[in-house]
Amino acid sequence: MHDRPRASLGRILLDLGNTVLDVAASPGDLDIEVTGVHIFDPLDELLVPPGGILLAVGVHGAPEICSLIDLAPEAAGIVVKLPVDVDEQVRAKVLETGVAVLGLTRAASWSQVAALIRSLLAEGDLAEPGDGPQGDLFALANAVCALLDAPVTIEDRSSRVLAFSGRQDEADPGRVETVLGRQVPERYQRMLDERGSFKQLYQSREPIYIEMTDGSLDRVAVAVRTGDEILGSIWAAVREPLSEQRQRALTDAAKIVALQLLRERAGADTQRRLRADLLSTVLAGGADAHEAAGRLGIATERLCVLAAQLTDVSAADPARGESDRQRFCDALSLHVGAIHPKAAAALVGSVAYAVLPLHAGGEEEARAVRVAESFLARVGPRHAANIGVGRLAANLSQVARSRADADRALRVLRARESSGQVAGYTTVHFESLLLQVSDVAAAEEQSPTGPYERLLAHDAEHGSELVATLRAYLDAFGDVNVASAKVHVHANTFRYRLKRLVEISGLDLSDPDARLTVMLQMRIFGR
């Protein structure tokens, strides 16, 4: 166990087991270092650095596999959905280039396998070779699996899978689903909660035995804690209760896992603060931006800034809100990193910023918008959020402008009270300008004037709805039938109100300048 490579292809296959990935064609030696995960897109230029794992989305058939190997001859491996068409030509190409061909179970999505491999790579970064089980949650999970002779998962308080052992294919469909999704399915969480299993688990200092009633293997679980704080839990899928010796081994393992989780939490917090500081420097675009970009390992040309913000964070629980924002940012970082290896994301305040490099070809902002929309589509069920997208920055000196664009687009979505939406700056430019003018008016304590002021005063004094009538009329381009339906009154009643507001305000509705003036005041003062 001490000699396992940090991030080799062989180690990844060992940790995932054939539950997720299987070798379809091997060059022989699988000890090649894995440097990252990349997704194949036939519409983009393919840039796979040495040691990259390429997820061959939509690729099938031996000729296509051979062509892809030719495009990425320095990759560690290419992943294709099962069944993989391997013929003599594919085997010869694998032996010639050293690129392994792996088969992905059809039950897994591409985003799931990307997340799993990236998690394994991140875990490997925490420990140097020779650190032993204490340096690696996945190694710990495999050690516990060997002690208990049962597949194991290590989970946090929210039943998210932090690490898992091999041999998961020996468990049951529920466990496989848990590993693939990196989250215990909601139906199992609800069942365990209703039976009081979580309460029993967190109150006990010893392992508990849980009989499953749905045909799945039974579970043995133990809480991972430091003092009175629950950090997570270890779950083993078993066919019978553990012996006393194995129960003691599981209890002792929980203490080691607690130390590792504390170590990782401290290291992750420090790393996140450092990344946030460095990315803030890049976003500022000053003299230190190049050095910060170098330390982050991100691109310095043709960049686009994304500003993402959750819309459903509860103010009643600040700690929970901060945790949700950090998980959301982690997901964004994973998403943009899968698209380009030199992308980066970090949480700055309540906004998760991402710097996304884009290939030349025009319509960069539109492509960045599609990336953002794809991300929200994936996380939407868990995280309601908006994303603003800035204009293309040709180099680091223009990144500050792209960040300001993204912030302004995000503000427009907040002003609309939207959720789950993406806006490119150029598409909401005018709305953004109106918000900026509104800021100036508020700072200078300006107020409505002319006909609009008189209508506001009349509505306030008499409880009338003349301003709403005027807004509906202008929004409907003067179509009385459409406008009256919008405010739910008869067309004749609407015409009467329109006549009254003209008499009271002195507004000349036939004058385009007068109409524009009152429309802008409505937008600027927001009444």
N, C-alpha and C positions, 0 to 999 in steps of 0.2 A: 504493500500500500504506500510505503514511503517513496517508492521509485516511480510512481505514476507520473506521466508527463503533465505539465500544467494545463496546456490547452491543445493537446494533440487530437487528431481525428479519431484515433483509437480510443482515447479517453472519453470523448463525447459519445461514441457508440457504446462504450461500456456503461456509462451513466444512464443513457436513454434506454438501452436495451432494445430488443426487437419489438417492443410495444409500439415504438414510434418509427425508428429507422432500421433498415436492414441493408446489408451490403449486396448490391446486385452484380457489380463487377469491380474487382480489386486489383490494384497494381502490385500488391504483395505487402509492402510496408505501409502501415497506417499511422506511423509516428510523426507524420508531417505536422508542423505547428499550424493551428487554425488562427487566423488573424481577424476574422469578422464574417458577417453574414450579409449576403447581397441578393437582391431579387431581380430576376431577369425580366426585362421589359423590351419587347422587340421594337418599340418606338423610340427608345433612348439609346445613346451610345453606351456600349457595354464596357465598363471599367472594373475589372476584378483584379485586385492586387494579389501578389503571391500569398498563398495560404487562405484565401477566401473560400467560403462555402457558398455556392450559387444555387439559389432556389429556382428551379426551372419551371416556372408557372406556365401551364398550357403546353408544355413540351411533351411529346410522346412519339414513339416510333424510333427505331434504331438510326435512320438517317438524320433526324433532327438532333438526337443525342450526340452523334458524331460531329455535326456542324457546330453545336454549342461547345463541345470540348475544344474544337479548333479556335473558337472565339475567346476561350478562357483557358489557355494551356498551362497557366501557372496556378490555377485554382487547386485547393486541397480536395474538393469533391463537388459533384453536381447531384442535386436531389431532384428526383422525378417521382411523381405519384405512381403507386403500384396499380397494376402490374407493369414492371419495367421490361421493355422489349430489348433484350440483350442478345446480339448475334456475334458472329466471329469478327465482324468489322468493328463493333463496339469494344470487344475484348482487346483487339489489336491496338485500337486507339488509346485505351486505358493503359496498356503496358507501355506504349510509346511515350505518352505524356506524363504518366504518374498520377492522373486525375481519376479518383475513385467515383463510381456511379452508385448512388444510394437510392433505395426505394422508400418512399414515405407512405405510411398507412393511410388509406382513404378516409379513415375516421378523423384525421387531423386536418386542420386548416393551415394554410401557409403562414398566417400570422401567428398561429400557435407554435409551429416548429421554429419560426424565427425567434419568438420570445424564449422558448426553451433553450435554444443554442446560445443566445445572448446571455441568458442567466448563467449557463454553465461557464461561459467565457468570463463573466464578471466574477463568479465565485472563484475561478482559478486565479484571478488577479489579486485576491486577498491573501494568498499564501505563496510562499516560495517552496520549491521542492525540498522535501525533507522535513517540513513542518509537522507532518503527520496529520491524524484525523482532526486535531484541534484547529487546524488551519483551513478547513474546508467543510462546509455543511454537507455537500454531496458525499464526500468521503465519510463523514460521520454517519450519514444515513446508510451508506453501504456497510459500515462497521456494525451498526445496530442490526441491520438485516442479517448479517452473518451470525451475530450473537443469538438472535431470536429465531433464525431460520424462517423468516417471514418478510415480505416486502413492506417497506416503511416509507412514510412521508413525514416531513417536518413542516408544521403549519404555524401561521401567526394567529392572533386573536380573532381575526376576521375570516379564518378558515382558508386563507390564501396559501398555496403551496410554496414554501421557501426552498425546499430541496426534497429529493426523493431518491430512493435506492434503486438498484436494478431489480429484476425479477417481477416487475409490476404485471407482466403478462400472466403470472401465476395467480393473480388475485381474481377480480371480478370486473364486469363492465363498468360498475360505478367507480372503482378505483382508477381504471384506465381513463375514464372521462375526467376524473379529478386531475390526473397528471397532465393530460392534454390541455385542459383549460386552465391549469395552474390555480384552480379554485374548486373547493368542494361544491357540487351542484346544490342549488337552493333547496331542492326537494329533500335532500339528505340533511341539510342544515336545519330545516324546519322540523323534520322528524325527530332529530336528536334533541332539538330545543324543547319540543312538546313532551318528550319522554323524560326531560330533566337531566339528560346525559351531560350537557355542558356544565350545568350547575354542579353536578356530582364531580365532574372532572376537575373543575377549578377549586373546589373545596377540599379535595383529597390531595395528600402528599404522596400517595402510592398509586400505582397503575390501576385503572378500572377496566372491567370486562363488559363489553357491550354486545348483546345478542342482536343480530340483524334479523328482521322479520320479512325481508323482501327477497330472500333467496341468496343474498350476498354473503360473503364470508363474514364471520364475526370480527369485531375489532377490539384491540387492547390499546388504551390510550393513557398517556401520562402528561400532566401539565409541566411546562417548562417555566420556571419562576426564579426571580431573584428577590429574596425577602418576601414581601406580600404582593409584589408586582408580577402579574402573569404576562410572560413574554410570548407564549405560544404553546404548542403541544406536539407530541410525537404520537403517530398512529401506526399500528401494525395490523395487517390483515391476517387473521389466524383461523385455523380450523378447530382449535380447542384451547382451553385456558392455558396460560403459561405456567411452567414449573416455578417453584419458589426461587430457584437460582436465576432463571431468566427474568423474573420480576425484579429481582435486585439489580440485575444488569441493566434493565430498562430504566430503573430509578437513577442509577449512577450515570447513565448516558444522558438523562435529562439535565443533570448538573453541568456536564461538559457542553451540551448544546446551549445552555443558558449563558455560559462564559463566552461562547463564540458569538451568540446573538448580541450580547452587550458590546463585544469588541467590534462587530460589524456595524452596530448602530452608531457607536462613537466615530468609527472611521467613515461611515456614510455621511453623517452629519458634517464632519470636517470637509470631506470631499465635495459635498453639495455646496457648502458655503464658498469653497474655493472656486468651484465652477461658476457659481452665481457672480462672484466678484470679477472673475476673468471675462465672463460673457458681458457683464455690465460695462467693462472697459471697452470691449469690442463694439458694443452698441453705441457707446459715446463717440466712437470714431476719432479719438484724439491721437496724440503722439504715441501713446502706449498701446494703441490698438493692435499693431503688428506683433509686438511681443506677446500680448495676451492671446492673440489668435494662434501664434506658434505654440504656446503652452497648451492650448486646448486641442491643437491638431486639426484646426478647421481651415477651410478654404479662405482665400483672401480676395477672390474676384468673382463677379457674377453671382451676387448673393441677394437673397430676398428674406426679409424679416417677417415672421409670423408672431402675432400677439394673441395668446389664448387665455380665456378667463372663464372660470366656472360661474354659472348663473344660479345654482341652487345650494350655495353654502349657507348653513344655518349660523346665524349670529349668536344663537343661544349656547353653542358649544365651540368656542374658539379653537380648542385643541383638536377636535374632530375636523373642523374646517381646514386647519393647516395640514393635517394628515391627508385629507382628500385632495387638497391642492398639490401636495407633493407627489401623491400617486398619479394624479392627472399629468403632472409634468414629466414624471418618469415614463409614462405611456407615450407622451409626445416625443420625448427623446428617443425612445425605441423606434417609433414610427419613422421619424425623419432620418435616423441612423440607418434604417433598413433601406431607405431610398438612396442615400449618399453617405459614404463612409466618413466624409469630412463635414457633416452637419453636426450641430450641437444645440442643446436646449437646456435651459435653467430657469428656476423660479426666482423672479425678482419682485419682491412685494407680493401682491396677489395675482400677478400676471406671469404666465409661463411664456417665455420668449424662445423662439427657435430661429437659428440662422441656417438657411437652406441654400446650398449651392445649386445652380441651375445650368444645364448645358445650353449652348447657343442654339438659336433656332427661332427666336421671336416668340411673342405671346408668353413671356416668362411669368408675368403676374397671373395670367389665366392658368398656367400649369401649377403655380404655387397654390392657387385657389382650389384646384382639383385635389392636390395633396391634402389640404386642410379639410376639404369636404369628405375625403376618404377616411381621414382620421376620426372626424366626428361621427361618421357612420359606424365606425368600429366601436367607439367608446360610448356612443349615445345612450344605450340602456343603463350604463353605470354613471356617466358624468354628463350632465347637461351643461353646455358651454357655448360660447361664441368665439370666433377667431377673426381678427383683422389681419389683412395681408398688405404689406407695403410694396412700393414700386421696386424695380430691380436696382441694385447698387452695383455699379461697374467695378468698384473696389472698396476697400475698407473706409476710405474717406467719405463715401456716400452712405455708409451703413446707418449713421445717425439719422439721415433723412428717411431711409426706409423704415427705421424703427418708429420715427414720428408719424409716418404715414399709417403704419400698422396700428399705433395707439389711437389715431383719429378715426380710423375705420371701425375699431373696436368700440369707441365711444358712440359712434352713430348707432351701432347695434344695441348698445345699452339704452340710448335715448329712445329707440323704437320699442324697448322692452321685449326684444327678441330673445330666443333661446334655441340653440342648436343650429345657428346660422353662421355663414362665412361671408365676408365682404372684402373685396379688393378695393384699395383706396381710390382708384380712378373711377369706380362705379358709384362711390358715395362722396365724391369730391365736393359737390355743391352742398350737400347736407352738412358735411364737416365744416365748410366755410360759414354756414349759418350758425352752427354751434359756437364757432370762434367769435363771430360778431355778437352773439348773445352773451358770451363771457365779457366782452368789452363793455357792452351796455350795462351789464350787472355791476361791473367794477366801477363804472362811472356814475352809477345810480341813475341811469336814464330810464324814462318811462314812456308809454305810448303817447302819441300826440294826434291832433286832427280828428277826422271822422272816427277812427278806431277808438280813440280815447273817449269820445262822446257816447259811442255805443256801449263801451264797458261801464261807464258811469250810469247809463240808463238801465242796463241789466242789473247792476248792483242795487239800484234804488227801487226798481219796480219788480224785480224777480222775473223779468222777461228773458227771452232766449234769442235776441236779435243777433248776437255774435255767432251763435251756432247756426242760425239761418243764413247769415252771410257766408260763413265758412262752407256750408253745404252747397250754396249757390256757386261759389267760385270753384270748388272741387269738381262740380258737375259741368263746368264750362258753360254755365248759364242755362242748362236744361232743367226747367222747373219740375218736370215730372220725376226725373231722377233725383233731384235735390230734395223734393218733398217726401219721396219714399225713404230717403236716408234719415230724415228727422221724424218720420212716422206721422206726418200730417197730410191733410187733403191738399191738392194742388192749389185750390182757391185760397185756402188758409195761408199757404206758403206765399202766394202772390200778395196777400194783404200784409203779411209780415215784412216782405221785401219792400213794399211801398212805405211802410212805417219807418223802417230803418233808414231809407233814403231821406225821408223828411226829417228825421231826428239828427242824423249824422251829417247831412249835406254831401254825402258821397255820390259822385257821378259815375255810375256803373258803366256808362258808355265810353269813359276815358280809360284807355289801357294803362297809362301811367298811374292813374288813381287806383286801379285794381291791383297793379303790381305793388304799389306802396302799402296798401292795406294787407295784402297777402304776406309780404315780407315782415310786417309788424307782427302778424299773427304767429309766424314761425320764430321770430327772434324773441318775442316776449312770452311766447308759450302760454297764452291765456285763452 
